[in-house]
Amino acid sequence: MKGFFISVLNGLKTKLGASALSHTIAGVAGSKVAIASALVITTSVVAVGGTVAAITVNNQARKTKASTSEVAAEMDSKDLLNVVLPYSTDDADTTFNDEVFVSKEEINDEAILDMIQDTSQPVKIISYEDLEIVEDDSTNAQPAGEVVEQTASNSTNIYETSGIVKGIDVSKWQGDINWSQVAASGVKFAIIKCAGRSTSAEGGLYEDSKFEKNIQGAIANGIQVGVYFFSQALTVEEAFEEASMTVQLISKYQITYPVAFDWESASGYRVSGRLGRQQLTDICNTFASVVSSYGYTPMIYFNRNDWRNAVNTSELTSKYKTWLATYFSDYYYTSTAWDYGNSVPEYPDIPYDIWQYGVTDTVPGINGWCDMDIAFFSYGNYQVQGMQDPYISLRTENFSLYEGCDINGNSLPANNDGGDYAAYLRENATGKNCIGYDANLSMVITNSFGNEVDYWTAIHSPGRYTVTYSFVDPRNGYITKAATLVVTTKPTEPETTTESPSENESEGQSETGSESGSTDVETTSSEDGSTESGSTEAESPAAGSTEGTSTEGNTSG
């Protein structure tokens, strides 16, 4: 569907080995919200600017103020971005190339489960162009969370040492978002829907229509981003397709929060009541293992009921970050947002990292309802980088060509045969947006009256035209730049006559009598008695009549 993904992957670097950074940032710590004392060692990652790096994280439930302040001080002393960036270079050990792709015919559930046993190197994936992508037919259904009774806990007693962070998760259903207002409101992270699988029986894959706009807008305004894939996978193979699609969609962005597998079941959904615990657990492991092998932090999303009854809970929560959808009625389709110190769910059997706590209309910059989240972890003092002035650069600002001709002066066909004659105009401009990504430029041609015309019309109508290039920057709106196209009438070439030497000679002899050669004609004529005829007709300036008369006279004589 999008051919540029292969070229993006060809130039992208995979994650570095965990050992490359583990000694440098061993102090980065975090704990899951749970009443638990067991020490759990996991591997987390941060992907920066398209290059990813593995980070070893020590997840331990901390109960005493002493341990809390100790690790908090350690976190404050580190700038995670500066730790990761030195490793985000072209010296990374493995590059993406065509060898990372596998044919769909070569895989099945058994082969995939075998492949994901080793995630120290990128797991082979299906090329985006080989996936069957359909139009987004998702419906604005109720979120998967359950409304539960509010507990009496106080969040300030149990949150992770690095703090509670406010965030949101969004998709096309939030419409056009004003991300600068969202950032100003205190939202620190956004988990953005990149794609999904249809809930219908066919289960087609689709890209969220607002993904590109949302992720660029969030990054442009300093908001850390994660992504989620809305899954309806019934098999390991389908989960593998979903992971393949996700990795390629997000490969060019700074993903600093987790990449989530959002599996939901409701009445009428294709997955409803069709999977056992181990089947769904294998599906979750497949998605998480693939994205992890490309350097991203995997996360699994379920509501409370599914966490307890649909999967092998501890197998997943011990390995991956956990996203819990459970709503207190105070925040369920209300105008009240959760605040620091308010209650949070306490489920010893579900140690969670992000809590999707409700659906409110309280986020400035979003018109209507929005899923609300808080995270019980962060990435130190990380700040989204890459802000710059957007621009459009032109190779040439003025073009001139002849009417009905190409840029090289060659005449074009009488009718538009579908040739790409305007390619030189499009290739004249390049641009980058405020977060450093290549801009997708549009081009419009207008005549001297300001009316838009197509290229074929312009090059067949002499005049002066303006060629305007533009794109929408996620932070600055429309960025434009113009070039001039002048079409002129091709000058006509003068007609030239080429004559043979014999004709010139003959003409010269005949014209002798036209102006001063009557004597010659008379001399020639006198020899055969035709003197009168030649001398009379020779006075005419027209060479043709002289020649005719002289010749006839000689012949008849």
KAKASUL-V946268 format. One record per residue. N is the residue number from 0. RES is the residue in three letters. PHI is phi in radians with two decimals (999 if undefined). PSI is psi in degrees with one decimal (none if undefined). OMEGA is omega as a letter, one per 20 degrees, with the letter a starting at -180 (none if undefined). Layout:
{{N/RES/PHI/PSI/OMEGA} {N/RES/PHI/PSI/OMEGA}}
This chain:
{{0/MET/999/-41.5/r} {1/LYS/-2.21/101.1/a} {2/GLY/-1.13/-21.9/a} {3/PHE/-1.22/-14.6/a} {4/PHE/-1.11/-36.0/r} {5/ILE/-1.11/-43.4/a} {6/SER/-1.17/-33.8/r} {7/VAL/-1.11/-45.8/a} {8/LEU/-1.15/-34.4/a} {9/ASN/-1.05/-30.8/a} {10/GLY/-1.75/0.3/a} {11/LEU/-1.62/151.5/r} {12/LYS/-1.77/147.8/r} {13/THR/-1.53/-178.6/a} {14/LYS/-1.19/153.8/r} {15/LEU/-1.45/161.1/r} {16/GLY/-1.11/149.6/a} {17/ALA/-1.03/-32.5/a} {18/SER/-1.16/-22.5/a} {19/ALA/-1.13/-28.2/a} {20/LEU/-2.10/-13.1/a} {21/SER/-1.06/-35.7/a} {22/HIS/-1.29/-33.1/a} {23/THR/-1.23/-38.5/a} {24/ILE/-2.15/39.2/a} {25/ALA/-1.13/-16.8/a} {26/GLY/-1.44/-9.8/r} {27/VAL/-1.21/122.7/a} {28/ALA/-2.30/161.2/r} {29/GLY/-2.90/156.1/r} {30/SER/-2.38/149.9/r} {31/LYS/-1.46/149.8/r} {32/VAL/-1.32/105.2/a} {33/ALA/-2.95/156.7/r} {34/ILE/-1.61/86.1/a} {35/ALA/-2.61/153.4/a} {36/SER/-2.13/-5.7/a} {37/ALA/-1.22/142.7/r} {38/LEU/-1.50/126.1/a} {39/VAL/-2.12/123.6/r} {40/ILE/-1.78/122.1/r} {41/THR/-2.25/174.7/r} {42/THR/-2.04/125.6/r} {43/SER/-2.08/160.2/a} {44/VAL/-2.45/157.8/r} {45/VAL/-2.20/128.5/r} {46/ALA/-1.76/124.7/a} {47/VAL/-2.12/120.5/r} {48/GLY/0.98/34.4/r} {49/GLY/1.57/-9.8/r} {50/THR/-1.99/142.9/a} {51/VAL/-2.12/155.6/a} {52/ALA/-2.49/137.6/a} {53/ALA/-1.47/140.1/a} {54/ILE/-2.29/128.5/r} {55/THR/-1.48/126.7/a} {56/VAL/-2.06/136.0/r} {57/ASN/-1.71/102.1/a} {58/ASN/-1.62/109.4/a} {59/GLN/-2.41/131.7/r} {60/ALA/-1.19/124.5/a} {61/ARG/-1.97/126.1/a} {62/LYS/-1.90/-20.0/a} {63/THR/-1.76/149.8/r} {64/LYS/-1.13/-31.3/a} {65/ALA/-1.09/-48.1/a} {66/SER/-1.20/-33.5/r} {67/THR/-1.09/-49.8/a} {68/SER/-1.20/-31.9/a} {69/GLU/-1.11/-49.4/a} {70/VAL/-1.26/-34.2/r} {71/ALA/-1.06/-41.1/r} {72/ALA/-1.11/-37.9/a} {73/GLU/-1.16/-39.3/r} {74/MET/-1.11/-41.6/a} {75/ASP/-1.11/-25.4/a} {76/SER/-1.45/-2.6/a} {77/LYS/-2.07/137.7/r} {78/ASP/-1.87/100.9/a} {79/LEU/-1.04/-35.2/r} {80/LEU/-1.05/-44.9/a} {81/ASN/-1.20/-23.4/r} {82/VAL/-1.28/-41.7/a} {83/VAL/-1.40/-39.7/a} {84/LEU/-0.99/-39.0/r} {85/PRO/-1.01/-22.8/a} {86/TYR/-1.64/-5.3/a} {87/SER/-1.59/64.8/a} {88/THR/-2.25/178.8/r} {89/ASP/-1.30/0.8/r} {90/ASP/-1.53/3.8/r} {91/ALA/-0.99/148.9/a} {92/ASP/-1.33/-24.7/a} {93/THR/-2.30/135.9/r} {94/THR/-1.96/152.5/r} {95/PHE/-1.31/139.1/r} {96/ASN/-2.68/-175.8/a} {97/ASP/-1.05/-17.8/a} {98/GLU/-1.25/-14.0/r} {99/VAL/-1.39/-8.1/a} {100/PHE/-1.64/145.6/r} {101/VAL/-2.22/145.2/r} {102/SER/-1.29/143.5/r} {103/LYS/-1.06/-29.3/a} {104/GLU/-1.23/-17.9/a} {105/GLU/-1.57/-4.4/a} {106/ILE/-2.06/152.2/r} {107/ASN/-2.66/176.9/a} {108/ASP/-0.98/-44.5/a} {109/GLU/-1.13/-44.1/a} {110/ALA/-1.13/-38.2/a} {111/ILE/-1.19/-45.4/r} {112/LEU/-1.05/-31.4/r} {113/ASP/-1.27/-40.0/a} {114/MET/-1.08/-40.3/a} {115/ILE/-1.43/3.2/r} {116/GLN/-1.17/-27.9/a} {117/ASP/-2.08/106.3/r} {118/THR/-1.91/17.5/r} {119/SER/-1.23/-21.3/r} {120/GLN/-2.18/157.1/a} {121/PRO/-0.98/129.4/r} {122/VAL/-1.24/136.7/r} {123/LYS/-1.07/142.6/a} {124/ILE/-2.24/171.8/r} {125/ILE/-1.54/132.5/r} {126/SER/-1.05/142.0/a} {127/TYR/-0.95/-38.3/a} {128/GLU/-1.23/-16.6/r} {129/ASP/-1.65/-6.0/r} {130/LEU/-1.45/147.5/a} {131/GLU/-1.60/99.5/a} {132/ILE/-1.71/135.0/a} {133/VAL/-2.09/175.2/r} {134/GLU/-1.19/147.9/r} {135/ASP/-1.17/112.7/r} {136/ASP/-2.00/22.6/a} {137/SER/-1.16/151.8/a} {138/THR/-1.98/153.4/a} {139/ASN/-1.43/68.2/a} {140/ALA/-1.41/167.1/r} {141/GLN/-1.07/143.7/r} {142/PRO/-1.12/164.1/a} {143/ALA/-1.42/-9.9/a} {144/GLY/-1.19/157.0/r} {145/GLU/-1.80/141.5/r} {146/VAL/-1.49/122.6/a} {147/VAL/-2.23/169.1/r} {148/GLU/-1.25/137.3/a} {149/GLN/-1.26/135.2/r} {150/THR/-1.53/171.5/a} {151/ALA/-1.68/11.9/a} {152/SER/-1.22/162.0/r} {153/ASN/-2.08/122.3/a} {154/SER/-1.11/-23.4/a} {155/THR/-1.23/-11.6/a} {156/ASN/-1.57/-18.5/a} {157/ILE/-2.28/3.3/a} {158/TYR/-1.33/159.8/a} {159/GLU/-1.07/152.7/a} {160/THR/-1.01/-30.1/a} {161/SER/-1.48/-0.1/r} {162/GLY/1.87/162.0/r} {163/ILE/-1.56/134.8/a} {164/VAL/-2.12/132.0/a} {165/LYS/-1.52/137.8/a} {166/GLY/-2.65/-178.8/r} {167/ILE/-2.47/163.1/r} {168/ASP/-2.23/138.5/a} {169/VAL/-2.40/161.6/r} {170/SER/-2.63/-164.5/a} {171/LYS/-1.08/-21.3/a} {172/TRP/-1.24/-13.7/r} {173/GLN/-1.53/-1.1/r} {174/GLY/1.18/-150.5/r} {175/ASP/-1.45/120.7/a} {176/ILE/-1.77/136.3/r} {177/ASN/-1.56/95.1/a} {178/TRP/-1.24/-25.9/r} {179/SER/-1.17/-37.2/r} {180/GLN/-1.21/-38.3/r} {181/VAL/-1.05/-46.6/a} {182/ALA/-1.12/-40.8/a} {183/ALA/-1.15/-22.8/a} {184/SER/-1.37/-8.7/r} {185/GLY/1.85/1.8/r} {186/VAL/-1.24/126.0/a} {187/LYS/-1.80/-24.9/r} {188/PHE/-2.48/155.3/r} {189/ALA/-2.39/131.9/r} {190/ILE/-1.80/115.2/a} {191/ILE/-1.88/131.3/r} {192/LYS/-1.19/122.7/r} {193/CYS/-1.67/-34.4/a} {194/ALA/-2.94/179.7/r} {195/GLY/-2.88/178.8/r} {196/ARG/-2.09/137.8/a} {197/SER/-1.07/144.8/r} {198/THR/-1.37/-8.2/r} {199/SER/-1.28/169.6/a} {200/ALA/-1.03/-35.0/a} {201/GLU/-1.17/-34.4/r} {202/GLY/1.08/45.3/a} {203/GLY/-1.23/149.5/r} {204/LEU/-1.45/141.1/r} {205/TYR/-2.54/154.5/r} {206/GLU/-1.69/136.5/r} {207/ASP/-1.13/129.5/a} {208/SER/-1.17/-16.8/r} {209/LYS/-1.88/7.5/a} {210/PHE/-1.02/-54.9/a} {211/GLU/-1.05/-44.9/a} {212/LYS/-1.14/-41.2/a} {213/ASN/-1.19/-46.1/a} {214/ILE/-1.22/-37.1/r} {215/GLN/-1.22/-38.5/r} {216/GLY/-1.13/-40.8/r} {217/ALA/-1.15/-48.5/a} {218/ILE/-1.09/-40.0/a} {219/ALA/-1.09/-23.4/a} {220/ASN/-1.88/20.3/r} {221/GLY/1.38/15.8/r} {222/ILE/-1.62/130.6/r} {223/GLN/-1.25/145.6/a} {224/VAL/-2.21/144.3/r} {225/GLY/-2.17/177.5/r} {226/VAL/-2.38/162.1/r} {227/TYR/-2.41/150.1/r} {228/PHE/-1.94/124.4/r} {229/PHE/-1.41/108.0/a} {230/SER/-1.72/144.1/r} {231/GLN/-2.30/34.3/a} {232/ALA/-1.19/134.4/r} {233/LEU/-1.86/-12.7/a} {234/THR/-2.43/164.0/r} {235/VAL/-1.05/-38.8/a} {236/GLU/-1.09/-40.6/r} {237/GLU/-1.18/-37.8/r} {238/ALA/-1.12/-35.9/r} {239/PHE/-1.14/-41.4/r} {240/GLU/-1.06/-43.9/a} {241/GLU/-1.12/-40.3/r} {242/ALA/-1.17/-40.5/r} {243/SER/-1.03/-44.6/a} {244/MET/-1.13/-43.9/a} {245/THR/-1.09/-48.6/a} {246/VAL/-0.99/-40.3/a} {247/GLN/-1.34/-33.6/r} {248/LEU/-1.16/-36.1/a} {249/ILE/-1.71/0.4/a} {250/SER/-1.07/-24.1/a} {251/LYS/-1.74/8.4/a} {252/TYR/-1.98/156.7/r} {253/GLN/-1.35/96.4/r} {254/ILE/-1.70/110.0/a} {255/THR/-1.99/-9.5/r} {256/TYR/-1.92/174.1/a} {257/PRO/-1.15/162.9/r} {258/VAL/-1.82/112.9/a} {259/ALA/-1.79/143.8/r} {260/PHE/-1.77/104.9/a} {261/ASP/-1.79/93.9/a} {262/TRP/-1.76/123.9/a} {263/GLU/-2.29/145.5/r} {264/SER/-2.27/132.6/r} {265/ALA/-2.60/165.6/a} {266/SER/-1.01/126.8/a} {267/GLY/1.66/-14.3/r} {268/TYR/-1.28/150.3/a} {269/ARG/-1.09/-23.5/a} {270/VAL/-1.63/-7.7/a} {271/SER/-1.02/118.4/r} {272/GLY/1.18/19.9/a} {273/ARG/-1.93/-3.8/a} {274/LEU/-2.20/143.4/r} {275/GLY/-1.54/171.9/a} {276/ARG/-0.98/-50.5/a} {277/GLN/-1.20/-36.0/r} {278/GLN/-1.04/-48.6/a} {279/LEU/-1.22/-33.9/r} {280/THR/-1.10/-42.3/r} {281/ASP/-1.11/-38.5/r} {282/ILE/-1.10/-44.9/r} {283/CYS/-1.10/-44.1/r} {284/ASN/-1.07/-37.3/a} {285/THR/-1.09/-52.8/a} {286/PHE/-1.04/-48.9/a} {287/ALA/-1.11/-40.5/a} {288/SER/-1.15/-41.1/a} {289/VAL/-1.12/-50.4/a} {290/VAL/-1.17/-32.9/r} {291/SER/-1.11/-38.2/a} {292/SER/-1.16/-18.3/r} {293/TYR/-1.72/11.3/r} {294/GLY/1.66/6.4/a} {295/TYR/-1.72/155.7/r} {296/THR/-1.45/112.7/r} {297/PRO/-1.36/150.0/r} {298/MET/-2.53/144.2/a} {299/ILE/-1.97/133.8/a} {300/TYR/-2.00/126.8/r} {301/PHE/-2.58/161.2/r} {302/ASN/-1.43/174.7/a} {303/ARG/-1.05/-41.3/a} {304/ASN/-1.11/-44.5/a} {305/ASP/-1.21/-35.8/r} {306/TRP/-1.05/-35.8/a} {307/ARG/-1.52/-29.7/a} {308/ASN/-2.11/-15.8/a} {309/ALA/-1.77/-21.3/a} {310/VAL/-2.38/169.3/r} {311/ASN/-1.42/92.2/a} {312/THR/-0.94/-55.7/a} {313/SER/-1.12/-30.2/r} {314/GLU/-1.09/-36.9/a} {315/LEU/-1.49/-44.2/a} {316/THR/-1.19/-21.9/r} {317/SER/-1.38/-17.1/a} {318/LYS/-1.95/-29.9/a} {319/TYR/-2.22/160.0/r} {320/LYS/-1.18/149.7/a} {321/THR/-2.08/131.7/r} {322/TRP/-2.03/118.1/a} {323/LEU/-1.89/125.3/r} {324/ALA/-1.79/98.7/r} {325/THR/-2.51/125.3/a} {326/TYR/-1.93/135.3/r} {327/PHE/-1.50/141.7/a} {328/SER/-1.04/-25.6/r} {329/ASP/-1.06/-25.1/a} {330/TYR/-2.02/9.9/a} {331/TYR/-1.70/104.1/a} {332/TYR/0.91/53.9/r} {333/THR/-2.27/-179.0/r} {334/SER/-1.87/30.2/r} {335/THR/-2.07/127.9/r} {336/ALA/-1.82/149.2/r} {337/TRP/-1.10/147.2/r} {338/ASP/-2.36/162.4/a} {339/TYR/-0.97/135.7/a} {340/GLY/1.65/-17.9/r} {341/ASN/-1.24/167.5/a} {342/SER/-1.19/152.2/r} {343/VAL/-2.30/156.5/r} {344/PRO/-1.13/143.5/r} {345/GLU/-2.14/101.6/a} {346/TYR/-2.18/99.0/a} {347/PRO/-0.98/-26.4/a} {348/ASP/-1.52/-7.7/r} {349/ILE/-2.27/83.1/r} {350/PRO/-1.27/108.5/a} {351/TYR/-1.94/157.0/a} {352/ASP/-1.87/-37.1/r} {353/ILE/-2.19/135.3/r} {354/TRP/-1.98/117.6/r} {355/GLN/-1.51/103.0/a} {356/TYR/-1.69/-11.5/a} {357/GLY/3.06/-172.6/r} {358/VAL/-2.32/115.3/a} {359/THR/-2.32/171.7/r} {360/ASP/-1.99/38.3/a} {361/THR/-1.78/4.8/a} {362/VAL/-1.69/111.9/r} {363/PRO/-1.04/139.5/a} {364/GLY/1.67/-11.2/r} {365/ILE/-2.10/121.9/a} {366/ASN/-1.58/97.3/r} {367/GLY/2.06/-157.7/a} {368/TRP/-1.36/147.8/a} {369/CYS/-2.58/138.6/r} {370/ASP/-1.19/134.1/a} {371/MET/-1.94/141.0/a} {372/ASP/-2.41/154.5/r} {373/ILE/-2.31/141.3/r} {374/ALA/-1.90/142.2/r} {375/PHE/-1.82/37.5/r} {376/PHE/-2.82/161.6/r} {377/SER/-2.65/179.6/a} {378/TYR/-1.97/61.6/r} {379/GLY/0.99/-136.1/a} {380/ASN/-1.63/21.0/a} {381/TYR/-0.96/133.9/r} {382/GLN/-2.17/137.0/r} {383/VAL/-1.13/127.4/a} {384/GLN/-1.83/176.9/r} {385/GLY/1.80/4.5/r} {386/MET/-1.13/136.4/r} {387/GLN/-2.77/168.9/r} {388/ASP/-1.35/126.8/r} {389/PRO/-1.19/153.4/a} {390/TYR/-2.71/160.9/r} {391/ILE/-2.17/130.4/a} {392/SER/-1.98/132.8/r} {393/LEU/-1.93/136.4/r} {394/ARG/-1.24/-41.8/a} {395/THR/-2.43/139.5/a} {396/GLU/-1.74/-10.0/a} {397/ASN/-2.37/132.1/r} {398/PHE/-2.18/145.0/r} {399/SER/-2.43/130.6/r} {400/LEU/-2.55/163.2/r} {401/TYR/-1.45/150.8/r} {402/GLU/-0.98/129.4/r} {403/GLY/1.27/16.5/a} {404/CYS/-2.15/159.7/r} {405/ASP/-1.44/-176.3/a} {406/ILE/-1.12/-19.7/r} {407/ASN/-1.65/4.0/r} {408/GLY/1.52/5.6/r} {409/ASN/-1.49/137.8/a} {410/SER/-1.13/139.1/r} {411/LEU/-1.58/163.3/r} {412/PRO/-1.02/156.4/a} {413/ALA/-1.09/-35.5/r} {414/ASN/-2.06/151.3/r} {415/ASN/-1.16/109.8/a} {416/ASP/-1.64/15.2/r} {417/GLY/1.52/4.4/r} {418/GLY/-1.15/149.2/a} {419/ASP/-1.53/69.7/a} {420/TYR/-1.34/-16.7/a} {421/ALA/-1.65/8.7/a} {422/ALA/-1.00/-38.7/a} {423/TYR/-1.10/-30.0/r} {424/LEU/-1.26/-45.5/a} {425/ARG/-1.13/-41.0/a} {426/GLU/-1.29/-6.1/r} {427/ASN/-1.26/-21.2/a} {428/ALA/-2.13/140.7/r} {429/THR/-2.36/158.3/a} {430/GLY/-2.73/159.6/r} {431/LYS/-2.32/145.0/r} {432/ASN/-1.55/-175.3/a} {433/CYS/-1.23/-12.5/r} {434/ILE/-1.92/17.5/r} {435/GLY/1.52/10.2/a} {436/TYR/-1.69/148.5/r} {437/ASP/-1.04/132.6/a} {438/ALA/-1.50/144.4/r} {439/ASN/-1.58/98.6/a} {440/LEU/-1.44/140.3/r} {441/SER/-1.81/157.2/a} {442/MET/-2.34/130.0/r} {443/VAL/-2.25/135.5/r} {444/ILE/-1.89/128.7/r} {445/THR/-2.18/147.3/r} {446/ASN/-1.50/-174.5/a} {447/SER/-1.16/-15.8/r} {448/PHE/-1.62/-0.2/a} {449/GLY/1.49/8.3/a} {450/ASN/-1.56/138.3/r} {451/GLU/-1.28/135.1/r} {452/VAL/-2.32/156.7/r} {453/ASP/-1.47/165.6/a} {454/TYR/-1.11/-42.3/a} {455/TRP/-1.07/-39.5/r} {456/THR/-1.15/-42.7/a} {457/ALA/-1.06/-45.4/a} {458/ILE/-1.36/-5.0/r} {459/HIS/-1.92/9.5/a} {460/SER/-2.32/99.6/a} {461/PRO/-0.91/137.3/a} {462/GLY/2.82/-174.3/a} {463/ARG/-1.91/129.1/a} {464/TYR/-2.19/154.0/r} {465/THR/-1.93/127.7/r} {466/VAL/-1.85/112.1/a} {467/THR/-1.87/124.9/r} {468/TYR/-1.79/142.7/a} {469/SER/-2.73/159.7/r} {470/PHE/-2.70/163.1/r} {471/VAL/-1.73/115.8/r} {472/ASP/-1.46/139.1/a} {473/PRO/-1.11/-18.0/a} {474/ARG/-2.02/-28.9/a} {475/ASN/-1.98/3.0/r} {476/GLY/1.34/-147.0/a} {477/TYR/-1.25/131.3/r} {478/ILE/-2.02/126.4/a} {479/THR/-2.32/157.2/r} {480/LYS/-2.74/145.3/a} {481/ALA/-2.15/150.6/r} {482/ALA/-2.17/164.6/a} {483/THR/-1.94/136.8/r} {484/LEU/-2.13/120.4/r} {485/VAL/-1.96/125.3/r} {486/VAL/-1.93/122.2/a} {487/THR/-2.07/158.8/r} {488/THR/-1.26/133.7/r} {489/LYS/-1.24/127.6/a} {490/PRO/-1.12/143.6/r} {491/THR/-1.44/142.3/a} {492/GLU/-1.57/135.7/r} {493/PRO/-1.12/145.6/r} {494/GLU/-1.32/137.9/r} {495/THR/-2.10/141.3/a} {496/THR/-1.97/124.8/r} {497/THR/-1.81/122.7/a} {498/GLU/-2.02/148.3/a} {499/SER/-1.38/154.1/r} {500/PRO/-1.00/-37.7/a} {501/SER/-1.15/-35.4/r} {502/GLU/-1.19/-41.5/r} {503/ASN/-1.07/-43.3/a} {504/GLU/-1.07/-48.0/a} {505/SER/-1.08/-41.0/a} {506/GLU/-1.10/-40.0/a} {507/GLY/-1.14/-41.8/a} {508/GLN/-1.16/-41.1/a} {509/SER/-1.22/-35.3/a} {510/GLU/-1.36/-3.0/r} {511/THR/-1.07/-34.7/a} {512/GLY/-1.51/-7.4/a} {513/SER/-1.22/-43.3/a} {514/GLU/-1.95/-46.7/a} {515/SER/-2.39/7.8/a} {516/GLY/-1.75/17.0/r} {517/SER/-1.07/-29.1/r} {518/THR/-1.12/-39.5/r} {519/ASP/-1.10/-41.2/a} {520/VAL/-1.12/-42.3/a} {521/GLU/-1.13/-39.4/a} {522/THR/-1.09/-44.5/a} {523/THR/-1.14/-38.8/a} {524/SER/-1.26/-30.9/a} {525/SER/-1.16/-23.9/a} {526/GLU/-1.22/-27.5/a} {527/ASP/-2.12/22.7/r} {528/GLY/1.40/20.6/a} {529/SER/-2.06/35.4/a} {530/THR/-1.08/-38.9/a} {531/GLU/-1.17/-44.0/a} {532/SER/-1.08/-45.4/a} {533/GLY/-1.18/-45.0/a} {534/SER/-1.21/-31.3/a} {535/THR/-1.24/-46.6/a} {536/GLU/-1.38/-15.7/a} {537/ALA/-1.23/-13.2/a} {538/GLU/-1.30/-16.0/a} {539/SER/-1.28/136.9/r} {540/PRO/-1.34/-11.2/a} {541/ALA/-1.42/115.3/a} {542/ALA/-1.05/-34.5/a} {543/GLY/-1.12/-44.3/a} {544/SER/-1.21/-34.4/r} {545/THR/-1.12/-45.4/a} {546/GLU/-1.08/-40.9/a} {547/GLY/-1.14/-44.8/a} {548/THR/-1.16/-44.7/a} {549/SER/-1.09/-43.5/a} {550/THR/-1.16/-44.8/a} {551/GLU/-1.06/-38.8/a} {552/GLY/-1.09/-42.2/a} {553/ASN/-1.15/-40.4/a} {554/THR/-1.18/-47.1/a} {555/SER/-1.18/-26.8/a} {556/GLY/-1.23/none/none}}
